Amino acid sequence: MEQTENINWIVKAFQDGGATMIFIAITGVLTFALIIERFTQLSKLSVDKQDFVDKLFGMLLRGELRQAVTFCDSKPIPLSNTLKSGLVQVLNKRPDEEIQVAMDGAVLKETPRLEGWTSFLAIFGNVATLMGLLGTIIGLIKSFSAVNQADAAQKAELLSLGISHALNCTAFGLVIAIPAIVFFGYFQVRIGRAINDMTESSMNMMNLVVSNRDKMKYN
């Protein structure tokens, strides 16, 4: 019974907010769809870094260059693609500088895959807040206009009701904006860590290759 009343209250508050609520709702749908998409994509593009590099570096210590490239191909994610770009240069017997440049270039290429549309969460958060304020201002304008045309006995009641309805827009806008901004920050941290993992692993692999050149098997 209480749950039904809460749902009815939310529906009524949405209806009272006016046409602006429709745009806030659209922003909300886009926001939560993007949050789900980012969770899904980042999960697909992630791997246990320590386990991955331990296996890969073990192959390099045994000189198994081609097996290492095949291992990277089996997990086509930003980290493996970055390290593979360096391994291909090692196989081609390129200088150390070219190996590192290839991996640095791969990091730049893979970063947009990690970022995706994440920046739009911050945009949606700001837009939802602003639309909520816009709906509130429009509601207040209508409320004061109605009060001016009402008799003295009804003015206080109409003004109170109008302000209550107008603030619904701000409330709904914040309900969308807060998760959007929180998840934007969360995804930024995850993306930053993934980029750091690529950079750190590429440097570690470079050092490993340089110190074990004599063990490498090119066939």
ZADREN-794940 format. One line per field, with one value per residue: residue number from 1; residue in one letter; x, y, z of N, C-alpha, C in turn. Coordinates in nm, 3 decimals, always signed. Layout:
N
num NUM, ...
residu a, ...
n_u X, ...
n_v Y, ...
n_w Z, ...
ca_u X, ...
ca_v Y, ...
ca_w Z, ...
c_u X, ...
c_v Y, ...
c_w Z, ...
This chain:
219
num 1, 2, 3, 4, 5, 6, 7, 8, 9, 10, 11, 12, 13, 14, 15, 16, 17, 18, 19, 20, 21, 22, 23, 24, 25, 26, 27, 28, 29, 30, 31, 32, 33, 34, 35, 36, 37, 38, 39, 40, 41, 42, 43, 44, 45, 46, 47, 48, 49, 50, 51, 52, 53, 54, 55, 56, 57, 58, 59, 60, 61, 62, 63, 64, 65, 66, 67, 68, 69, 70, 71, 72, 73, 74, 75, 76, 77, 78, 79, 80, 81, 82, 83, 84, 85, 86, 87, 88, 89, 90, 91, 92, 93, 94, 95, 96, 97, 98, 99, 100, 101, 102, 103, 104, 105, 106, 107, 108, 109, 110, 111, 112, 113, 114, 115, 116, 117, 118, 119, 120, 121, 122, 123, 124, 125, 126, 127, 128, 129, 130, 131, 132, 133, 134, 135, 136, 137, 138, 139, 140, 141, 142, 143, 144, 145, 146, 147, 148, 149, 150, 151, 152, 153, 154, 155, 156, 157, 158, 159, 160, 161, 162, 163, 164, 165, 166, 167, 168, 169, 170, 171, 172, 173, 174, 175, 176, 177, 178, 179, 180, 181, 182, 183, 184, 185, 186, 187, 188, 189, 190, 191, 192, 193, 194, 195, 196, 197, 198, 199, 200, 201, 202, 203, 204, 205, 206, 207, 208, 209, 210, 211, 212, 213, 214, 215, 216, 217, 218, 219
residu m, e, q, t, e, n, i, n, w, i, v, k, a, f, q, d, g, g, a, t, m, i, f, i, a, i, t, g, v, l, t, f, a, l, i, i, e, r, f, t, q, l, s, k, l, s, v, d, k, q, d, f, v, d, k, l, f, g, m, l, l, r, g, e, l, r, q, a, v, t, f, c, d, s, k, p, i, p, l, s, n, t, l, k, s, g, l, v, q, v, l, n, k, r, p, d, e, e, i, q, v, a, m, d, g, a, v, l, k, e, t, p, r, l, e, g, w, t, s, f, l, a, i, f, g, n, v, a, t, l, m, g, l, l, g, t, i, i, g, l, i, k, s, f, s, a, v, n, q, a, d, a, a, q, k, a, e, l, l, s, l, g, i, s, h, a, l, n, c, t, a, f, g, l, v, i, a, i, p, a, i, v, f, f, g, y, f, q, v, r, i, g, r, a, i, n, d, m, t, e, s, s, m, n, m, m, n, l, v, v, s, n, r, d, k, m, k, y, n
n_u +0.084, +0.189, +0.400, +0.262, +0.141, +0.368, +0.458, +0.240, +0.263, +0.504, +0.439, +0.238, +0.384, +0.557, +0.378, +0.281, +0.499, +0.505, +0.569, +0.846, +0.934, +0.928, +1.153, +1.348, +1.306, +1.378, +1.649, +1.721, +1.675, +1.867, +2.096, +2.103, +2.107, +2.355, +2.522, +2.487, +2.585, +2.855, +2.947, +2.924, +3.096, +3.348, +3.392, +3.424, +3.656, +3.846, +4.093, +4.255, +4.527, +4.775, +4.786, +4.776, +5.011, +5.205, +5.190, +5.246, +5.502, +5.642, +5.651, +5.813, +6.053, +6.126, +6.183, +5.983, +5.854, +5.661, +5.459, +5.388, +5.279, +5.058, +4.921, +4.848, +4.677, +4.466, +4.326, +4.182, +4.209, +4.258, +4.503, +4.641, +4.659, +4.825, +5.070, +5.114, +5.166, +5.424, +5.558, +5.540, +5.714, +5.948, +5.971, +6.018, +6.271, +6.329, +6.472, +6.514, +6.395, +6.194, +6.028, +5.927, +5.801, +5.601, +5.440, +5.366, +5.216, +5.010, +4.886, +4.773, +4.596, +4.423, +4.306, +4.068, +3.884, +3.847, +3.745, +3.509, +3.176, +3.186, +3.228, +2.989, +2.826, +2.884, +2.793, +2.518, +2.450, +2.481, +2.299, +2.055, +2.030, +2.012, +1.781, +1.597, +1.601, +1.511, +1.250, +1.146, +1.159, +0.985, +0.752, +0.718, +0.676, +0.430, +0.281, +0.285, +0.157, -0.097, -0.170, -0.191, -0.428, -0.615, -0.854, -0.820, -0.850, -0.771, -0.509, -0.277, -0.299, -0.287, -0.035, +0.135, +0.080, +0.160, +0.436, +0.523, +0.466, +0.635, +0.892, +0.919, +1.037, +1.305, +1.376, +1.348, +1.532, +1.773, +1.774, +1.844, +2.084, +2.269, +2.340, +2.452, +2.680, +2.823, +2.876, +3.018, +3.256, +3.342, +3.381, +3.581, +3.795, +3.833, +3.902, +4.134, +4.301, +4.322, +4.458, +4.697, +4.785, +4.838, +5.049, +5.242, +5.283, +5.382, +5.627, +5.755, +5.766, +5.932, +6.173, +6.218, +6.250, +6.477, +6.673, +6.680, +6.743, +6.910, +6.784, +6.565, +6.351, +6.312, +6.180
n_v -0.120, +0.128, +0.147, +0.172, +0.420, +0.583, +0.554, +0.664, +0.925, +1.006, +0.992, +1.186, +1.413, +1.428, +1.482, +1.729, +1.887, +1.985, +2.054, +2.060, +1.846, +1.631, +1.659, +1.639, +1.376, +1.243, +1.304, +1.167, +0.898, +0.870, +0.913, +0.696, +0.484, +0.526, +0.491, +0.216, +0.116, +0.198, +0.057, -0.203, -0.199, -0.124, -0.341, -0.542, -0.455, -0.484, -0.657, -0.893, -0.741, -0.807, -1.088, -1.121, -0.985, -1.130, -1.385, -1.317, -1.194, -1.407, -1.572, -1.411, -1.415, -1.670, -1.642, -1.670, -1.523, -1.524, -1.679, -1.509, -1.293, -1.422, -1.483, -1.226, -1.164, -1.328, -1.198, -0.934, -0.649, -0.311, -0.311, -0.550, -0.504, -0.283, -0.384, -0.581, -0.431, -0.343, -0.588, -0.680, -0.507, -0.586, -0.845, -0.776, -0.690, -0.424, -0.105, -0.012, +0.236, +0.262, +0.056, +0.141, +0.377, +0.273, +0.144, +0.361, +0.503, +0.321, +0.333, +0.590, +0.544, +0.351, +0.473, +0.636, +0.428, +0.333, +0.560, +0.627, +0.743, +0.868, +1.132, +1.256, +1.205, +1.396, +1.618, +1.555, +1.559, +1.830, +1.945, +1.832, +1.948, +2.221, +2.220, +2.144, +2.372, +2.559, +2.462, +2.508, +2.789, +2.861, +2.748, +2.904, +3.156, +3.115, +3.058, +3.298, +3.459, +3.347, +3.399, +3.675, +3.711, +3.604, +3.607, +3.766, +3.575, +3.337, +3.365, +3.300, +3.022, +2.940, +3.036, +2.888, +2.627, +2.651, +2.704, +2.467, +2.283, +2.383, +2.339, +2.070, +2.018, +2.096, +1.906, +1.659, +1.705, +1.709, +1.449, +1.312, +1.438, +1.398, +1.110, +1.098, +1.266, +1.147, +0.887, +0.963, +1.057, +0.815, +0.647, +0.791, +0.753, +0.474, +0.460, +0.614, +0.454, +0.230, +0.338, +0.408, +0.151, +0.049, +0.216, +0.172, -0.108, -0.127, +0.004, -0.163, -0.398, -0.313, -0.275, -0.540, -0.668, -0.539, -0.620, -0.889, -0.959, -1.146, -1.386, -1.400, -1.553, -1.545, -1.687
n_w +0.000, +0.088, -0.091, -0.331, -0.291, -0.287, -0.549, -0.685, -0.590, -0.705, -0.979, -0.987, -0.910, -1.126, -1.335, -1.249, -1.289, -1.544, -1.900, -1.917, -1.773, -1.945, -2.109, -1.914, -1.840, -2.077, -2.085, -1.856, -1.932, -2.137, -1.984, -1.796, -1.974, -2.093, -1.873, -1.821, -2.064, -2.049, -1.825, -1.927, -2.155, -2.045, -1.881, -2.072, -2.191, -2.002, -1.800, -1.583, -1.490, -1.367, -1.379, -1.656, -1.757, -1.621, -1.739, -2.005, -1.988, -1.893, -2.118, -2.278, -2.136, -2.188, -2.446, -2.634, -2.871, -3.085, -2.974, -2.770, -2.911, -3.024, -2.791, -2.707, -2.917, -2.855, -2.665, -2.740, -2.627, -2.498, -2.339, -2.418, -2.693, -2.700, -2.597, -2.785, -3.015, -2.963, -2.948, -3.210, -3.339, -3.216, -3.319, -3.581, -3.557, -3.494, -3.389, -3.038, -2.981, -3.173, -3.101, -2.852, -2.934, -3.097, -2.907, -2.748, -2.933, -2.967, -2.719, -2.732, -2.940, -2.837, -2.619, -2.681, -2.719, -2.463, -2.337, -2.477, -2.476, -2.235, -2.141, -2.192, -1.979, -1.784, -1.922, -1.949, -1.679, -1.611, -1.791, -1.707, -1.453, -1.522, -1.681, -1.490, -1.327, -1.512, -1.556, -1.303, -1.285, -1.494, -1.392, -1.159, -1.271, -1.400, -1.175, -1.023, -1.205, -1.205, -0.942, -0.941, -1.072, -0.908, -0.630, -0.304, -0.099, -0.208, -0.288, -0.124, -0.099, -0.370, -0.441, -0.273, -0.363, -0.629, -0.610, -0.492, -0.696, -0.895, -0.792, -0.822, -1.067, -1.028, -0.836, -0.976, -1.179, -1.033, -0.940, -1.167, -1.235, -1.022, -1.009, -1.268, -1.257, -1.049, -1.152, -1.376, -1.262, -1.145, -1.370, -1.497, -1.324, -1.350, -1.622, -1.624, -1.467, -1.635, -1.853, -1.729, -1.663, -1.919, -1.999, -1.796, -1.819, -2.078, -2.055, -1.871, -2.023, -2.228, -2.094, -2.019, -2.266, -2.368, -2.186, -2.233, -2.493, -2.616, -2.575, -2.737, -2.973, -3.310, -3.500
ca_u +0.000, +0.279, +0.476, +0.171, +0.126, +0.491, +0.458, +0.139, +0.317, +0.606, +0.368, +0.170, +0.488, +0.604, +0.274, +0.272, +0.617, +0.482, +0.633, +0.991, +0.960, +0.950, +1.294, +1.427, +1.291, +1.459, +1.788, +1.739, +1.685, +1.999, +2.198, +2.113, +2.148, +2.500, +2.588, +2.487, +2.677, +2.993, +2.979, +2.940, +3.215, +3.470, +3.411, +3.476, +3.790, +3.933, +4.151, +4.341, +4.655, +4.888, +4.786, +4.807, +5.152, +5.289, +5.194, +5.313, +5.644, +5.701, +5.681, +5.927, +6.174, +6.163, +6.213, +5.872, +5.796, +5.539, +5.357, +5.345, +5.189, +4.934, +4.854, +4.786, +4.565, +4.354, +4.254, +4.192, +4.169, +4.360, +4.632, +4.708, +4.689, +4.941, +5.189, +5.134, +5.229, +5.567, +5.611, +5.553, +5.839, +6.059, +5.980, +6.077, +6.407, +6.341, +6.545, +6.437, +6.316, +6.075, +5.940, +5.859, +5.713, +5.485, +5.353, +5.310, +5.112, +4.898, +4.814, +4.691, +4.490, +4.328, +4.240, +3.929, +3.798, +3.816, +3.667, +3.376, +3.092, +3.184, +3.220, +2.850, +2.761, +2.898, +2.703, +2.381, +2.431, +2.461, +2.176, +1.942, +2.020, +1.964, +1.641, +1.519, +1.589, +1.424, +1.112, +1.106, +1.135, +0.861, +0.642, +0.699, +0.616, +0.289, +0.218, +0.263, +0.056, -0.228, -0.199, -0.232, -0.566, -0.702, -0.897, -0.732, -0.865, -0.708, -0.372, -0.179, -0.309, -0.239, +0.109, +0.198, +0.065, +0.240, +0.578, +0.543, +0.469, +0.753, +1.013, +0.928, +1.133, +1.440, +1.399, +1.368, +1.659, +1.882, +1.772, +1.919, +2.217, +2.360, +2.402, +2.532, +2.809, +2.894, +2.928, +3.121, +3.380, +3.381, +3.435, +3.707, +3.897, +3.861, +3.971, +4.268, +4.379, +4.348, +4.564, +4.821, +4.826, +4.898, +5.177, +5.336, +5.315, +5.466, +5.763, +5.812, +5.798, +6.047, +6.291, +6.237, +6.301, +6.614, +6.765, +6.678, +6.749, +6.980, +6.697, +6.450, +6.345, +6.242, +6.116
ca_v +0.000, +0.242, +0.154, +0.224, +0.563, +0.649, +0.557, +0.763, +1.058, +1.035, +1.017, +1.316, +1.516, +1.437, +1.550, +1.868, +1.962, +2.046, +2.001, +2.046, +1.712, +1.538, +1.671, +1.583, +1.230, +1.198, +1.312, +1.058, +0.772, +0.871, +0.902, +0.560, +0.396, +0.544, +0.428, +0.071, +0.090, +0.216, -0.059, -0.321, -0.185, -0.127, -0.479, -0.617, -0.408, -0.499, -0.788, -0.895, -0.695, -0.880, -1.224, -1.111, -0.952, -1.239, -1.489, -1.264, -1.174, -1.541, -1.613, -1.333, -1.464, -1.794, -1.606, -1.713, -1.400, -1.549, -1.724, -1.390, -1.219, -1.500, -1.466, -1.094, -1.171, -1.402, -1.104, -0.805, -0.537, -0.206, -0.349, -0.649, -0.442, -0.196, -0.466, -0.650, -0.339, -0.346, -0.721, -0.688, -0.437, -0.672, -0.952, -0.719, -0.651, -0.279, -0.046, +0.005, +0.359, +0.236, -0.032, +0.225, +0.470, +0.195, +0.121, +0.491, +0.532, +0.231, +0.388, +0.701, +0.489, +0.273, +0.557, +0.668, +0.310, +0.329, +0.677, +0.620, +0.862, +0.898, +1.276, +1.301, +1.196, +1.528, +1.707, +1.522, +1.604, +1.975, +1.975, +1.796, +2.052, +2.345, +2.203, +2.147, +2.513, +2.623, +2.422, +2.577, +2.931, +2.868, +2.719, +3.020, +3.263, +3.080, +3.064, +3.438, +3.513, +3.299, +3.468, +3.812, +3.711, +3.541, +3.696, +3.768, +3.455, +3.222, +3.395, +3.225, +2.880, +2.922, +3.059, +2.772, +2.513, +2.676, +2.687, +2.324, +2.218, +2.428, +2.277, +1.931, +2.014, +2.097, +1.777, +1.555, +1.735, +1.666, +1.302, +1.267, +1.497, +1.343, +0.985, +1.124, +1.322, +1.046, +0.781, +1.024, +1.051, +0.675, +0.595, +0.860, +0.685, +0.345, +0.483, +0.659, +0.337, +0.146, +0.405, +0.392, +0.011, +0.034, +0.286, +0.103, -0.240, -0.109, +0.036, -0.285, -0.491, -0.259, -0.308, -0.685, -0.702, -0.487, -0.699, -1.032, -0.967, -1.266, -1.504, -1.391, -1.642, -1.469, -1.779
ca_w +0.000, +0.098, -0.215, -0.432, -0.264, -0.329, -0.696, -0.725, -0.560, -0.807, -1.104, -0.974, -0.911, -1.265, -1.413, -1.203, -1.332, -1.675, -2.021, -1.896, -1.719, -2.057, -2.148, -1.804, -1.849, -2.191, -2.039, -1.761, -2.007, -2.202, -1.880, -1.741, -2.084, -2.109, -1.757, -1.845, -2.176, -2.003, -1.741, -2.014, -2.237, -1.964, -1.836, -2.186, -2.225, -1.885, -1.774, -1.465, -1.543, -1.311, -1.436, -1.798, -1.781, -1.570, -1.843, -2.124, -1.960, -1.882, -2.254, -2.327, -2.069, -2.258, -2.585, -2.721, -2.924, -3.162, -2.880, -2.698, -3.001, -3.032, -2.662, -2.711, -3.011, -2.794, -2.578, -2.810, -2.541, -2.508, -2.281, -2.503, -2.823, -2.679, -2.585, -2.912, -3.111, -2.936, -2.981, -3.356, -3.372, -3.172, -3.419, -3.703, -3.520, -3.501, -3.274, -2.915, -2.987, -3.254, -3.023, -2.754, -3.007, -3.140, -2.792, -2.710, -3.031, -2.939, -2.603, -2.782, -3.025, -2.757, -2.518, -2.715, -2.697, -2.320, -2.297, -2.536, -2.459, -2.092, -2.115, -2.203, -1.848, -1.723, -1.995, -1.910, -1.542, -1.613, -1.864, -1.621, -1.350, -1.583, -1.722, -1.368, -1.287, -1.610, -1.526, -1.179, -1.316, -1.572, -1.300, -1.072, -1.351, -1.416, -1.043, -0.987, -1.296, -1.157, -0.816, -0.972, -1.122, -0.808, -0.524, -0.188, -0.018, -0.275, -0.327, -0.045, -0.135, -0.508, -0.444, -0.209, -0.453, -0.749, -0.576, -0.470, -0.828, -0.970, -0.737, -0.867, -1.178, -0.971, -0.770, -1.077, -1.246, -0.946, -0.935, -1.286, -1.239, -0.921, -1.057, -1.388, -1.218, -0.968, -1.240, -1.461, -1.184, -1.128, -1.496, -1.523, -1.244, -1.413, -1.748, -1.590, -1.423, -1.752, -1.930, -1.652, -1.678, -2.051, -2.000, -1.707, -1.874, -2.197, -2.009, -1.812, -2.131, -2.298, -2.012, -2.025, -2.400, -2.380, -2.103, -2.271, -2.639, -2.659, -2.560, -2.824, -3.090, -3.413, -3.594
c_u +0.088, +0.358, +0.391, +0.152, +0.249, +0.498, +0.359, +0.190, +0.419, +0.540, +0.301, +0.271, +0.542, +0.505, +0.264, +0.388, +0.604, +0.565, +0.784, +1.028, +0.988, +1.096, +1.386, +1.423, +1.375, +1.607, +1.819, +1.756, +1.823, +2.111, +2.214, +2.148, +2.300, +2.576, +2.597, +2.586, +2.822, +3.036, +3.009, +3.070, +3.344, +3.498, +3.471, +3.621, +3.890, +3.984, +4.231, +4.483, +4.771, +4.899, +4.827, +4.955, +5.245, +5.303, +5.272, +5.463, +5.716, +5.738, +5.803, +6.057, +6.221, +6.194, +6.102, +5.794, +5.663, +5.425, +5.301, +5.249, +5.055, +4.852, +4.783, +4.665, +4.442, +4.270, +4.265, +4.136, +4.280, +4.497, +4.708, +4.745, +4.812, +5.070, +5.219, +5.204, +5.380, +5.629, +5.631, +5.682, +5.961, +6.081, +6.046, +6.219, +6.430, +6.415, +6.452, +6.346, +6.186, +5.976, +5.859, +5.762, +5.587, +5.388, +5.289, +5.196, +4.988, +4.816, +4.721, +4.573, +4.383, +4.252, +4.097, +3.834, +3.756, +3.722, +3.524, +3.302, +3.085, +3.165, +3.077, +2.776, +2.770, +2.805, +2.558, +2.351, +2.404, +2.331, +2.053, +1.921, +1.961, +1.819, +1.549, +1.496, +1.498, +1.278, +1.059, +1.074, +1.005, +0.741, +0.613, +0.635, +0.466, +0.215, +0.187, +0.160, -0.084, -0.268, -0.250, -0.378, -0.664, -0.745, -0.809, -0.736, -0.789, -0.559, -0.268, -0.178, -0.253, -0.087, +0.184, +0.194, +0.154, +0.388, +0.612, +0.555, +0.597, +0.880, +1.027, +1.030, +1.276, +1.474, +1.429, +1.499, +1.778, +1.889, +1.849, +2.064, +2.315, +2.421, +2.492, +2.672, +2.891, +2.955, +3.031, +3.256, +3.432, +3.446, +3.567, +3.822, +3.934, +3.940, +4.115, +4.357, +4.416, +4.460, +4.698, +4.875, +4.894, +5.037, +5.282, +5.379, +5.404, +5.610, +5.830, +5.851, +5.920, +6.176, +6.323, +6.298, +6.447, +6.713, +6.769, +6.680, +6.810, +6.895, +6.586, +6.462, +6.256, +6.169, +6.007
c_v +0.126, +0.260, +0.212, +0.375, +0.640, +0.662, +0.661, +0.905, +1.100, +1.071, +1.154, +1.430, +1.537, +1.514, +1.698, +1.953, +2.026, +1.984, +1.981, +1.909, +1.611, +1.540, +1.619, +1.431, +1.174, +1.198, +1.199, +0.923, +0.762, +0.851, +0.759, +0.457, +0.405, +0.481, +0.277, +0.036, +0.099, +0.100, -0.180, -0.314, -0.193, -0.266, -0.564, -0.581, -0.421, -0.642, -0.778, -0.864, -0.781, -1.020, -1.220, -1.086, -1.061, -1.349, -1.441, -1.250, -1.308, -1.596, -1.539, -1.378, -1.595, -1.768, -1.638, -1.592, -1.426, -1.598, -1.605, -1.306, -1.290, -1.485, -1.330, -1.093, -1.239, -1.313, -0.965, -0.688, -0.432, -0.245, -0.444, -0.590, -0.352, -0.277, -0.541, -0.560, -0.333, -0.479, -0.738, -0.619, -0.517, -0.784, -0.903, -0.667, -0.501, -0.226, -0.024, +0.128, +0.337, +0.146, +0.051, +0.322, +0.397, +0.173, +0.252, +0.530, +0.446, +0.280, +0.501, +0.651, +0.419, +0.359, +0.595, +0.549, +0.300, +0.443, +0.671, +0.753, +0.906, +1.047, +1.328, +1.288, +1.330, +1.628, +1.683, +1.570, +1.753, +2.013, +1.944, +1.900, +2.180, +2.335, +2.202, +2.289, +2.589, +2.590, +2.491, +2.724, +2.948, +2.846, +2.836, +3.137, +3.239, +3.096, +3.208, +3.504, +3.473, +3.372, +3.610, +3.820, +3.651, +3.642, +3.677, +3.640, +3.336, +3.242, +3.310, +3.078, +2.853, +2.939, +2.940, +2.650, +2.529, +2.656, +2.540, +2.250, +2.255, +2.360, +2.130, +1.917, +2.011, +1.963, +1.668, +1.578, +1.688, +1.514, +1.244, +1.314, +1.431, +1.209, +1.007, +1.172, +1.221, +0.938, +0.836, +1.020, +0.910, +0.620, +0.663, +0.794, +0.551, +0.361, +0.527, +0.544, +0.248, +0.206, +0.392, +0.249, -0.012, +0.096, +0.212, -0.031, -0.229, -0.077, -0.086, -0.386, -0.444, -0.293, -0.457, -0.727, -0.659, -0.574, -0.847, -1.050, -1.098, -1.392, -1.510, -1.484, -1.574, -1.556, -1.860
c_w +0.000, -0.031, -0.327, -0.416, -0.309, -0.480, -0.746, -0.701, -0.664, -0.940, -1.100, -0.979, -1.052, -1.351, -1.376, -1.254, -1.468, -1.787, -2.003, -1.845, -1.830, -2.099, -2.040, -1.809, -1.962, -2.153, -1.942, -1.830, -2.073, -2.100, -1.832, -1.849, -2.103, -1.993, -1.777, -1.956, -2.133, -1.912, -1.827, -2.092, -2.158, -1.908, -1.947, -2.215, -2.111, -1.872, -1.645, -1.510, -1.494, -1.369, -1.582, -1.823, -1.728, -1.676, -1.965, -2.101, -1.942, -2.019, -2.308, -2.263, -2.131, -2.405, -2.682, -2.775, -2.997, -3.073, -2.801, -2.781, -3.012, -2.904, -2.657, -2.804, -2.951, -2.703, -2.639, -2.729, -2.547, -2.454, -2.372, -2.639, -2.813, -2.675, -2.715, -3.014, -3.090, -2.974, -3.131, -3.401, -3.329, -3.273, -3.548, -3.680, -3.535, -3.379, -3.153, -2.920, -3.064, -3.181, -2.923, -2.821, -3.052, -3.026, -2.743, -2.804, -3.007, -2.820, -2.646, -2.865, -2.944, -2.656, -2.555, -2.700, -2.552, -2.281, -2.351, -2.524, -2.313, -2.062, -2.121, -2.069, -1.774, -1.789, -1.954, -1.768, -1.536, -1.681, -1.777, -1.512, -1.406, -1.627, -1.600, -1.320, -1.382, -1.584, -1.401, -1.206, -1.395, -1.481, -1.208, -1.146, -1.367, -1.283, -1.004, -1.080, -1.251, -1.029, -0.842, -1.015, -1.022, -0.704, -0.401, -0.107, -0.077, -0.302, -0.254, -0.084, -0.273, -0.516, -0.385, -0.301, -0.576, -0.724, -0.557, -0.604, -0.904, -0.922, -0.775, -0.981, -1.126, -0.908, -0.871, -1.153, -1.165, -0.934, -1.054, -1.278, -1.142, -0.965, -1.178, -1.350, -1.137, -1.058, -1.339, -1.389, -1.168, -1.255, -1.531, -1.447, -1.308, -1.543, -1.722, -1.546, -1.541, -1.836, -1.859, -1.663, -1.812, -2.055, -1.917, -1.767, -1.997, -2.158, -1.948, -1.920, -2.209, -2.224, -2.019, -2.158, -2.413, -2.303, -2.141, -2.423, -2.687, -2.652, -2.665, -2.946, -3.195, -3.514, -3.525
